[in-house]
């Protein structure tokens, strides 16, 4: 599996992290694993599309979750376990891929073929992007950004030893607002090629 490359993408809401992941996968000719995939190909994980849409990449509901020894009634935790198994199986197969979120940086922490990336953005650009994409007012866009990032942080920190967005947990952290989205993609492609050469 010397030629295998896996890229995990953590992202702030509105930073264009998903867009960057998609274009990066396209340019490299890699498979993209994201929310759309896990909903459409839910059978590969073992849950219905409805369950995946509702509980994938979601923090546990502490009010309704109970844990006794290693057993839990949390559907969010069960979905995470199945998603983790899927990610590990794809990594073990030797496939090269880009995966968005899902604590993949933690799941693949010991995989030497993995590049962990975190995408941030300037707040004003994130607000403008969310306003445009979701047709929201500025106030509602700010609220949406805060809500989504709070959930992503809670979710990630539940399953990972490293904190969400902490640069020590990633190989590269980049602000997509500084040089723009497409140049960010190109920068990451260049990083991947140099990583490949250094292996």
Protein Blocks (a to p, Z undefined) as FASTA:
>chain_A
ZZpccddddddehklmmmmmmmmmmmnopacddfklmmmmmmmnopafklmmmmgopacd
fklgccehjbcfbfklmmmmmmmmmmmmmmmnopacddeejhlmmmmmmpmkbccddddd
dfklmmmmmmmmnopafklmmmmmmmmmmmmmmmmmmmpmbdghiaklpfbdcdfklnoj
klmmmmmmmmmmmmmmmZZ
